[in-house]
Amino acid sequence: MRAALLNDGGSSSNSESIELMQQSRQRGNTPPSGISRYTATATTNGTGANGNANAYQQRLHQEQVNNMYLESNEQLLLAIERKVADLRQVSINIGTEAKSQSALLDELDDSFRTAGNALSNTVKKLKHMTEVGGSSYMCHLVLFIFFLFMFLYFFVRRK
């Protein structure tokens, strides 16, 4: 095939196309299987090897552009895959954190409910005590609160 191309014209574009084909073969890219058929028909049609070389160069260039796009797409896909994996991990972490916060809120709710029940029971007992016992219990309660505040006042004042 090289001899056929050289015999058809031997111009510098032919030698360049031959070099491109050889480089393409070394990289593992093989020209279309019918390249010799293209050369034969181009020679009989009067276009010569230049038309074939240009067509092959265009196909080779288009293949290189396509490969470049494919590599770019693969890199973008890999970046998207990494971002999706990161987002998945973040969503898993958010779910775990939400479950632990929910458990803490349930414990806090139970604690407040227990404290509220204890406070309501204390208020009920105080109401019952004030209704049954008369004013003596109320007097004792007021005196106790007064002495408690006095003690706290002197204790804080010393420091």
Summary of the structure (lengths in Angstrom):
residues: 159
radius of gyration: 46.5
end to end distance: 107.1
largest distance: 131.3
contacts: 359
relative contact order: 0.05
helix: 90%
strand: 0%
